[in-house]
Amino acid sequence: MKYLKQILGGDLRQFTMVFALVVILIAFNIMSNGRMLTSQNIMNLLVANTYVLVLALGMLMVIVVGHIDLSVGSVAGFVGMIVAMSSSELGFPWWLAILAGIAVGALIGAWQGFWLSKVGIPGFITTLAGWMIFRGAVIWISASVSRPVPHELRTLGSGYLPDWGRELTGLNLPTVLIGIVGILVFIYLQLRKRGRQAKLTGQAAPLGPTVIRLVVVSAVIAYTSWILASGNDGTSIPVPTIIVGALVIFYAILTQRTTFGRHIYAVGGNRQAAALSGVSVPRTYFFTMFNMSILAAVAGILFVGRATAAGPNDGNMWELDAIASVFIGGAAVTGGIGTVGATMVGALVMAAINSGLMLMGVGQDKTQVIKGLVLLAAVAVDVYNKKQGRASITGTLFKKKGGAGSDDVAPIPAKK
């Protein structure tokens, strides 16, 4: 057991949801006669759940800071309709329609951030009002009629990287190259971490477990790349997946390596202490809500690109999937705890359940029941562990000890 902990680089409980995700994928693959882990289904799983992954990134920060946003689905649907109508009826070029949609999302974020940070209305109430306002607004401006979107948005929402090199290798070479780069980056980061540990403690981590970890993770990356690269002609890594990957890297750096990220965890962990340390709590609230609405706009744009049209019911109940992803990923209901990596695992668990149940022909009614039970079980186990004085199961996933996202909030230096 000790050797296994060394291989994983920490407490086994940190990887519970990762193990759960693997078990879910394998179980559904067996029950669906091998249809779950096919290249086409994996691509469909990633593309179909892009909006959940994007919304979960923003929702994580809102929940960590101690609030919740119920309006994200309505905002996403409203922005998607704005983009479709501005291009189809106002004649905007596709890129200008996208900018207009993101600008609308930013204005909505500023509006909701104002009521929370300046007026002091709780985020739950502010965004509940936003949910009603923008759900009604999208039906109002569209007259309950769908609108088409430009072809370029369809590429953005469901396109693939260029398909070249297949005639030589039978694989999509851009996808293979991205997989190789991912492996090399992971190996570099692990070796650098081991070197830093040796400098700080005078003793490096054991070489054997480190090598096993490198081999196992590299094999997973290689296998995933092979699945995506060996799909049908013209397919590869979906463009939305590339966009999500870029956002994940950006927000992982933002939450773990920047002052604003540390402020989010400080305010969520102890608002009064953060304020006494010089953190502007209203400003943190404002920019967290502002960021959430911008990401909701991005999610809405990617969705209508995949759907090829914007409809009056787009975004309905999306906020629940985003919130569930964050809590399954180990975020604390009271705020202050949660990481980008764990949230993405939580979102992928939800996506895998959706995809697997769909392959088995399970209806939406039973799917919602199962997803609700999974959410309840994940949070209940985390609450139980915390009552026993243990670390959160997935709240510390991918964290740096003492860094942002850990149970102990990093101290915030006082203003001079």
C-alpha positions as CSV (number, residue, x, y, z in Angstrom):
1,M,0.0,0.0,0.0
2,K,2.8,2.4,0.8
3,Y,4.5,1.6,-2.5
4,L,1.1,2.3,-4.3
5,K,0.9,5.7,-2.5
6,Q,4.4,6.5,-3.8
7,I,3.4,5.6,-7.3
8,L,0.3,7.9,-7.1
9,G,2.3,10.6,-5.4
10,G,0.0,11.0,-2.4
11,D,-3.0,9.8,-0.5
12,L,-5.0,7.1,-2.3
13,R,-8.2,9.0,-1.4
14,Q,-7.2,11.8,-3.7
15,F,-7.7,9.6,-6.7
16,T,-11.1,8.0,-5.8
17,M,-13.0,9.8,-8.6
18,V,-10.3,9.0,-11.1
19,F,-10.6,5.3,-10.3
20,A,-14.4,5.7,-10.4
21,L,-14.2,7.3,-13.9
22,V,-12.0,4.4,-15.1
23,V,-14.4,1.8,-13.6
24,I,-17.4,3.5,-15.2
25,L,-15.8,3.6,-18.6
26,I,-14.8,-0.1,-18.4
27,A,-18.2,-1.2,-17.0
28,F,-20.2,0.6,-19.7
29,N,-17.8,-0.7,-22.4
30,I,-18.5,-4.2,-21.3
31,M,-22.3,-3.7,-21.0
32,S,-22.5,-2.0,-24.4
33,N,-20.5,-4.7,-26.1
34,G,-17.4,-2.5,-26.7
35,R,-19.3,0.5,-28.0
36,M,-18.3,2.8,-25.2
37,L,-14.5,3.0,-25.8
38,T,-14.7,3.5,-29.6
39,S,-13.1,6.5,-31.3
40,Q,-16.4,7.9,-32.5
41,N,-18.1,7.5,-29.2
42,I,-15.3,9.1,-27.3
43,M,-15.3,12.1,-29.7
44,N,-19.1,12.4,-29.4
45,L,-18.8,12.2,-25.6
46,L,-16.2,15.1,-25.5
47,V,-18.1,17.3,-28.1
48,A,-21.6,16.7,-26.6
49,N,-20.4,17.7,-23.1
50,T,-18.2,20.6,-24.0
51,Y,-20.7,23.1,-22.6
52,V,-20.7,21.2,-19.2
53,L,-16.8,21.3,-19.0
54,V,-16.7,25.0,-19.8
55,L,-19.5,25.9,-17.4
56,A,-17.9,23.8,-14.7
57,L,-14.6,25.8,-14.9
58,G,-16.5,29.0,-14.0
59,M,-18.8,27.4,-11.5
60,L,-15.8,26.0,-9.6
61,M,-14.6,29.5,-8.9
62,V,-18.1,30.7,-7.9
63,I,-18.6,27.8,-5.5
64,V,-15.1,28.2,-4.0
65,V,-15.7,31.8,-3.3
66,G,-18.8,30.8,-1.4
67,H,-21.7,31.4,-3.8
68,I,-23.6,29.7,-6.6
69,D,-24.8,30.8,-10.0
70,L,-28.2,29.5,-11.1
71,S,-28.3,31.6,-14.3
72,V,-25.5,30.1,-16.4
73,G,-27.8,28.0,-18.5
74,S,-30.1,30.9,-19.3
75,V,-27.2,33.2,-20.0
76,A,-25.7,30.6,-22.4
77,G,-29.0,30.2,-24.2
78,F,-29.5,33.9,-24.4
79,V,-26.0,34.6,-25.8
80,G,-26.4,31.7,-28.3
81,M,-29.6,33.3,-29.6
82,I,-27.9,36.7,-29.8
83,V,-25.1,35.3,-31.9
84,A,-27.4,33.5,-34.2
85,M,-29.7,36.5,-34.7
86,S,-26.9,39.0,-35.2
87,S,-25.4,36.8,-38.0
88,S,-28.6,35.7,-39.7
89,E,-30.8,38.8,-39.3
90,L,-28.3,41.7,-38.8
91,G,-25.7,40.5,-41.3
92,F,-22.8,40.4,-38.8
93,P,-19.7,38.4,-39.9
94,W,-19.3,35.3,-37.9
95,W,-16.4,36.6,-35.9
96,L,-18.2,39.8,-35.1
97,A,-21.3,37.8,-34.0
98,I,-19.0,35.8,-31.6
99,L,-17.5,39.0,-30.2
100,A,-21.0,40.5,-29.7
101,G,-22.0,37.4,-27.9
102,I,-19.0,37.4,-25.6
103,A,-19.6,41.2,-25.0
104,V,-23.2,40.4,-24.0
105,G,-22.0,37.8,-21.6
106,A,-19.5,40.2,-20.1
107,L,-22.3,42.8,-19.6
108,I,-24.5,40.2,-17.9
109,G,-21.6,39.2,-15.6
110,A,-21.0,42.9,-14.7
111,W,-24.7,43.3,-14.0
112,Q,-24.9,40.3,-11.7
113,G,-21.5,41.1,-10.1
114,F,-22.7,44.6,-9.3
115,W,-25.7,43.3,-7.3
116,L,-23.6,40.8,-5.4
117,S,-20.5,42.9,-4.7
118,K,-22.0,46.5,-4.4
119,V,-25.5,46.0,-3.2
120,G,-24.9,42.9,-1.2
121,I,-27.6,40.6,-2.6
122,P,-26.5,37.0,-2.2
123,G,-25.4,35.3,-5.3
124,F,-28.1,32.7,-5.1
125,I,-30.8,35.3,-5.2
126,T,-29.0,37.5,-7.8
127,T,-28.6,34.6,-10.2
128,L,-32.0,33.2,-9.5
129,A,-33.3,36.5,-10.8
130,G,-30.9,36.2,-13.7
131,W,-32.2,32.7,-14.5
132,M,-35.7,34.0,-14.8
133,I,-34.8,37.2,-16.7
134,F,-32.7,35.6,-19.4
135,R,-34.8,32.5,-19.7
136,G,-37.7,34.8,-20.5
137,A,-35.6,37.1,-22.7
138,V,-34.4,34.3,-25.0
139,I,-38.0,33.3,-25.7
140,W,-39.0,36.9,-26.1
141,I,-36.4,38.0,-28.6
142,S,-36.7,34.7,-30.6
143,A,-40.5,34.6,-30.6
144,S,-39.9,30.9,-29.8
145,V,-38.4,30.3,-33.3
146,S,-34.9,28.7,-33.9
147,R,-32.3,30.6,-35.8
148,P,-29.4,29.2,-37.9
149,V,-25.8,29.9,-37.3
150,P,-22.9,30.5,-39.7
151,H,-20.9,27.6,-41.1
152,E,-17.8,28.8,-39.3
153,L,-19.5,28.4,-35.9
154,R,-20.4,24.8,-36.9
155,T,-16.7,24.2,-37.4
156,L,-16.0,25.8,-34.0
157,G,-18.6,23.7,-32.3
158,S,-18.1,20.3,-33.9
159,G,-15.1,20.5,-36.2
160,Y,-11.9,18.5,-36.1
161,L,-8.2,19.3,-36.5
162,P,-6.9,18.9,-40.1
163,D,-6.7,15.2,-41.2
164,W,-3.3,14.6,-42.8
165,G,-0.9,11.7,-42.7
166,R,-3.6,9.0,-42.6
167,E,-2.6,7.6,-46.0
168,L,0.9,6.8,-44.6
169,T,0.1,5.6,-41.1
170,G,-3.6,5.0,-40.9
171,L,-3.7,7.6,-38.1
172,N,-4.4,11.3,-37.9
173,L,-0.9,12.7,-37.4
174,P,-1.9,16.0,-35.7
175,T,-3.6,14.0,-33.0
176,V,-0.6,11.7,-32.6
177,L,1.7,14.7,-32.3
178,I,-0.4,16.3,-29.7
179,G,-0.3,13.1,-27.7
180,I,3.5,12.9,-28.0
181,V,3.8,16.5,-26.8
182,G,1.5,15.8,-23.9
183,I,3.6,12.8,-22.8
184,L,6.8,14.8,-23.1
185,V,5.3,17.7,-21.1
186,F,4.1,15.4,-18.3
187,I,7.5,13.7,-18.1
188,Y,9.3,17.0,-17.9
189,L,7.0,18.3,-15.1
190,Q,7.3,15.2,-13.1
191,L,11.1,15.2,-13.3
192,R,11.3,18.9,-12.5
193,K,9.1,18.3,-9.5
194,R,11.3,15.4,-8.4
195,G,14.4,17.7,-8.8
196,R,12.8,20.5,-6.7
197,Q,12.0,18.0,-4.0
198,A,15.6,16.9,-3.9
199,K,16.8,20.5,-3.5
200,L,14.3,21.3,-0.8
201,T,14.6,18.1,1.3
202,G,18.0,16.8,0.2
203,Q,16.3,13.5,-0.8
204,A,14.5,12.8,-4.1
205,A,11.4,10.7,-4.4
206,P,12.1,7.0,-5.0
207,L,13.0,6.4,-8.6
208,G,11.0,3.2,-9.0
209,P,7.5,4.6,-8.2
210,T,8.3,7.7,-10.2
211,V,9.1,5.6,-13.3
212,I,6.0,3.5,-12.9
213,R,3.9,6.7,-12.6
214,L,5.5,8.1,-15.8
215,V,4.9,4.8,-17.7
216,V,1.3,4.4,-16.6
217,V,0.2,8.0,-17.3
218,S,2.1,8.1,-20.6
219,A,0.4,4.9,-21.6
220,V,-3.0,6.4,-20.8
221,I,-2.2,9.5,-22.9
222,A,-0.9,7.4,-25.7
223,Y,-4.0,5.1,-25.7
224,T,-6.4,8.1,-25.7
225,S,-4.4,9.7,-28.6
226,W,-4.6,6.4,-30.5
227,I,-8.4,6.2,-30.0
228,L,-8.9,9.7,-31.3
229,A,-6.4,9.4,-34.1
230,S,-7.7,6.1,-35.4
231,G,-11.3,7.3,-36.0
232,N,-13.1,7.6,-39.4
233,D,-11.5,9.6,-42.2
234,G,-11.7,13.3,-41.6
235,T,-11.9,13.0,-37.8
236,S,-9.3,13.8,-35.2
237,I,-9.3,15.7,-31.9
238,P,-12.4,17.8,-31.9
239,V,-11.9,21.6,-32.1
240,P,-14.1,22.1,-29.0
241,T,-11.8,19.8,-27.0
242,I,-8.8,21.9,-28.0
243,I,-10.7,25.0,-26.8
244,V,-11.6,23.2,-23.5
245,G,-8.0,22.1,-23.0
246,A,-6.7,25.6,-23.5
247,L,-9.2,26.9,-20.9
248,V,-8.3,24.2,-18.4
249,I,-4.6,25.1,-18.6
250,F,-5.4,28.8,-18.3
251,Y,-7.7,28.4,-15.3
252,A,-5.4,25.9,-13.6
253,I,-2.7,28.6,-13.8
254,L,-5.1,31.4,-12.8
255,T,-6.3,29.5,-9.7
256,Q,-3.0,28.1,-8.5
257,R,-0.4,30.6,-9.6
258,T,-1.9,34.1,-9.5
259,T,-2.9,36.6,-6.7
260,F,-6.5,36.6,-7.9
261,G,-6.6,32.8,-7.6
262,R,-5.3,33.0,-4.0
263,H,-7.8,35.6,-3.2
264,I,-10.7,33.4,-4.4
265,Y,-9.6,30.6,-2.0
266,A,-8.9,33.0,0.8
267,V,-12.3,34.6,0.6
268,G,-14.1,31.3,0.3
269,G,-12.1,29.9,3.2
270,N,-12.6,32.8,5.6
271,R,-14.0,36.0,4.3
272,Q,-13.3,38.1,7.4
273,A,-9.7,36.9,7.7
274,A,-9.2,37.6,4.0
275,A,-10.5,41.1,4.3
276,L,-8.2,41.8,7.3
277,S,-5.3,40.5,5.2
278,G,-6.0,43.2,2.6
279,V,-8.1,41.2,0.1
280,S,-10.9,43.2,-1.5
281,V,-13.9,40.8,-1.0
282,P,-16.3,42.8,-3.2
283,R,-13.8,42.9,-6.1
284,T,-13.3,39.2,-5.8
285,Y,-17.0,38.6,-5.8
286,F,-17.4,40.9,-8.8
287,F,-14.8,39.3,-11.0
288,T,-15.8,35.8,-10.1
289,M,-19.4,36.5,-11.4
290,F,-18.0,38.4,-14.3
291,N,-15.9,35.5,-15.4
292,M,-18.7,33.0,-14.9
293,S,-21.0,34.8,-17.4
294,I,-18.2,35.1,-20.0
295,L,-17.7,31.3,-19.8
296,A,-21.4,30.8,-20.0
297,A,-21.3,32.9,-23.2
298,V,-18.5,30.7,-24.6
299,A,-20.5,27.6,-23.7
300,G,-23.5,28.9,-25.5
301,I,-21.6,29.8,-28.6
302,L,-19.9,26.3,-28.8
303,F,-23.3,24.6,-28.3
304,V,-25.1,26.5,-31.0
305,G,-22.1,25.8,-33.3
306,R,-22.6,22.1,-32.7
307,A,-26.4,22.2,-32.9
308,T,-26.2,24.4,-36.2
309,A,-28.9,26.6,-34.8
310,A,-30.0,28.4,-31.6
311,G,-33.3,27.5,-30.0
312,P,-35.4,29.1,-27.3
313,N,-34.9,26.2,-25.0
314,D,-31.1,26.0,-25.2
315,G,-29.4,26.0,-21.9
316,N,-32.3,24.6,-19.9
317,M,-31.0,23.0,-16.7
318,W,-27.4,23.3,-17.7
319,E,-26.5,24.9,-14.4
320,L,-27.4,21.7,-12.6
321,D,-24.9,19.6,-14.6
322,A,-22.2,22.2,-14.0
323,I,-22.9,22.4,-10.2
324,A,-23.0,18.6,-10.0
325,S,-19.6,18.3,-11.7
326,V,-18.0,20.7,-9.3
327,F,-19.3,18.9,-6.2
328,I,-18.6,15.4,-7.6
329,G,-15.0,16.8,-8.1
330,G,-14.8,17.4,-4.3
331,A,-15.5,21.1,-3.9
332,A,-16.8,22.1,-0.5
333,V,-20.4,23.3,-0.1
334,T,-19.1,26.0,2.3
335,G,-16.5,27.2,-0.2
336,G,-12.7,27.5,0.0
337,I,-12.0,24.0,-1.5
338,G,-11.9,22.7,-5.1
339,T,-9.5,22.4,-8.0
340,V,-9.7,22.6,-11.8
341,G,-8.3,19.1,-12.3
342,A,-10.8,17.4,-9.9
343,T,-13.7,19.4,-11.4
344,M,-12.8,18.2,-14.9
345,V,-12.8,14.6,-13.5
346,G,-16.2,15.2,-12.0
347,A,-17.5,16.6,-15.3
348,L,-16.1,13.6,-17.2
349,V,-17.8,11.2,-14.7
350,M,-21.2,12.9,-15.5
351,A,-20.4,12.8,-19.2
352,A,-19.5,9.1,-19.1
353,I,-22.7,8.3,-17.2
354,N,-24.7,10.2,-19.8
355,S,-23.0,8.4,-22.7
356,G,-23.0,5.0,-21.2
357,L,-26.7,5.1,-20.3
358,M,-27.6,6.4,-23.7
359,L,-25.8,3.5,-25.4
360,M,-27.7,1.1,-23.2
361,G,-31.0,2.7,-24.2
362,V,-31.8,4.1,-20.7
363,G,-34.3,7.0,-20.9
364,Q,-33.8,10.5,-19.6
365,D,-36.0,10.0,-16.6
366,K,-33.9,7.1,-15.2
367,T,-30.7,8.9,-16.3
368,Q,-31.6,11.9,-14.1
369,V,-32.3,9.6,-11.2
370,I,-28.9,7.8,-11.5
371,K,-27.0,11.1,-11.9
372,G,-28.8,12.4,-8.8
373,L,-27.8,9.4,-6.8
374,V,-24.2,9.7,-8.0
375,L,-24.0,13.3,-6.9
376,L,-25.6,12.5,-3.5
377,A,-23.2,9.6,-2.9
378,A,-20.1,11.6,-3.9
379,V,-20.9,14.5,-1.6
380,A,-22.0,12.1,1.3
381,V,-18.7,10.2,1.2
382,D,-16.7,13.5,1.2
383,V,-18.8,14.8,4.2
384,Y,-18.2,11.6,6.0
385,N,-14.5,11.7,5.5
386,K,-14.3,15.3,6.7
387,K,-16.3,14.4,9.8
388,Q,-13.7,11.7,10.5
389,G,-10.9,14.3,10.2
390,R,-9.7,13.1,6.8
391,A,-8.9,15.0,3.7
392,S,-11.6,15.6,1.0
393,I,-11.6,12.7,-1.4
394,T,-11.1,14.7,-4.5
395,G,-10.9,18.2,-3.3
396,T,-7.1,17.9,-3.1
397,L,-6.7,16.2,-6.5
398,F,-3.8,17.6,-8.5
399,K,-3.2,20.2,-5.7
400,K,0.2,21.4,-4.7
401,K,0.8,21.0,-1.0
402,G,0.0,24.3,0.7
403,G,-1.1,25.7,-2.6
404,A,-4.3,27.1,-3.8
405,G,-7.1,24.6,-3.7
406,S,-5.8,22.8,-0.6
407,D,-7.7,22.5,2.6
408,D,-5.4,25.1,4.2
409,V,-5.8,28.4,2.4
410,A,-2.5,30.0,1.4
411,P,-1.9,33.1,3.5
412,I,-2.5,36.5,1.8
413,P,0.1,39.2,2.5
414,A,-1.3,42.3,3.9
415,K,-1.2,45.5,1.9
416,K,1.6,47.9,2.8
